[in-house]
Amino acid sequence: MSTPPPPRLPGRIRSARAVSYTVAGLTLLMALISLQAGFGDEETLRELDVTAGPVITLGVIFLAFGAVGIALATRFARGGARVRIGAMVWGVAGVLLGFGTGMLGLLVLAASIVLVALLAMRDSRDWFAKPQD
């Protein structure tokens, strides 16, 4: 007797997962830029009149934020209310993180809004409410 195949991920959940990976990738790019500037580009730091410490701290925050996003997105297929709530909180944090962080931040802001909207829909709630494997 074979086990039945796992249920197919609904379209909105696949979209939400793709948006999560996109936001995570953008924040990892922002982390790379911040860490490179903090550790290596003293000329730019002088021009902006900032020290390396806050820039490196911001890079570490971006790095952690991106890692959390990837971890959450990989769990979308399993479902579970905690994953959905965690992803929604992460999306709201992405909205806040997107303010004041330049052009990439605006992309993070917009994508995070889309993510929260996708996860708030009824079929998303239904998917994540299913029993976990």
C-alpha positions in Angstrom: 0.0 0.0 0.0 1.6 3.3 -1.1 1.2 6.6 0.7 -0.9 9.2 -1.1 1.0 12.1 -2.7 1.1 15.3 -0.6 -1.5 17.8 -1.4 -0.5 20.4 -4.0 0.4 23.8 -2.6 -2.4 26.4 -3.5 -1.4 29.1 -5.9 -1.6 31.9 -3.4 0.6 30.0 -1.0 3.1 29.4 -3.8 3.0 33.1 -4.6 3.5 34.0 -0.9 6.4 31.7 -0.7 8.0 33.3 -3.8 7.5 36.7 -2.4 9.0 35.6 0.9 12.1 34.3 -0.9 12.3 37.6 -2.9 12.1 39.7 0.3 14.7 37.5 2.0 17.0 37.8 -1.1 16.6 41.6 -1.2 17.4 41.9 2.5 20.4 39.6 2.1 21.6 41.8 -0.7 21.1 44.8 1.6 23.1 43.0 4.2 25.9 42.4 1.8 26.0 46.0 0.8 25.9 47.2 4.4 28.6 44.8 5.5 30.8 45.6 2.6 30.5 49.4 3.3 31.0 48.9 7.0 34.1 46.7 6.7 35.8 48.1 3.7 34.6 51.4 2.1 36.0 54.1 4.5 35.6 56.8 1.9 31.9 56.3 1.5 31.5 56.2 5.3 33.3 59.6 5.6 31.2 61.1 2.8 28.0 59.9 4.7 29.5 61.1 8.0 28.8 57.7 9.7 31.0 55.3 11.6 31.4 51.6 10.7 29.6 50.3 13.8 26.0 51.3 12.9 26.5 50.2 9.3 27.8 46.8 10.3 24.9 46.5 12.9 22.4 47.3 10.2 24.0 44.7 7.9 23.8 42.0 10.7 20.1 42.9 11.2 19.4 42.5 7.4 21.3 39.2 7.5 19.2 37.9 10.4 16.0 39.1 8.8 16.8 37.4 5.5 17.7 34.1 7.2 14.4 34.2 9.2 12.5 34.8 6.0 14.1 31.8 4.2 13.4 29.6 7.2 9.7 30.6 7.3 9.3 30.2 3.5 10.7 26.7 3.5 8.0 25.7 6.0 5.0 26.9 3.9 4.4 23.5 2.4 3.9 21.9 5.8 1.3 24.5 7.0 0.6 25.3 10.6 -0.8 28.4 12.2 2.5 29.3 13.7 4.2 29.4 10.3 1.5 31.7 8.9 1.5 34.0 12.0 5.3 34.1 12.0 5.4 34.9 8.3 2.8 37.7 8.7 4.8 39.2 11.6 7.9 38.9 9.5 6.0 40.6 6.6 5.0 43.5 8.9 8.6 43.8 10.1 9.6 43.9 6.4 7.2 46.9 5.9 8.9 48.7 8.8 12.4 47.7 7.6 11.6 49.0 4.1 11.2 52.6 5.3 14.3 54.7 5.0 16.6 52.0 3.4 16.8 53.3 -0.1 15.5 51.8 -3.4 16.0 48.2 -2.2 14.1 49.1 0.9 11.1 50.3 -1.2 11.1 47.0 -3.0 11.1 45.2 0.4 8.3 47.4 1.6 6.1 46.7 -1.4 6.8 43.0 -1.5 6.1 42.7 2.3 2.7 44.4 1.9 1.9 41.9 -0.9 3.1 39.0 1.4 0.9 40.1 4.3 -2.1 40.5 2.0 -1.6 37.0 0.5 -1.3 35.4 3.9 -4.4 37.2 5.2 -6.7 35.7 2.6 -9.2 33.0 3.5 -7.7 30.2 1.4 -4.3 31.0 3.0 -5.8 30.7 6.5 -7.4 27.4 5.4 -4.1 26.0 4.1 -2.2 26.9 7.2 -5.0 25.6 9.5 -4.7 22.1 8.1 -3.1 19.5 10.4 0.7 19.4 10.2 2.5 16.4 8.8 
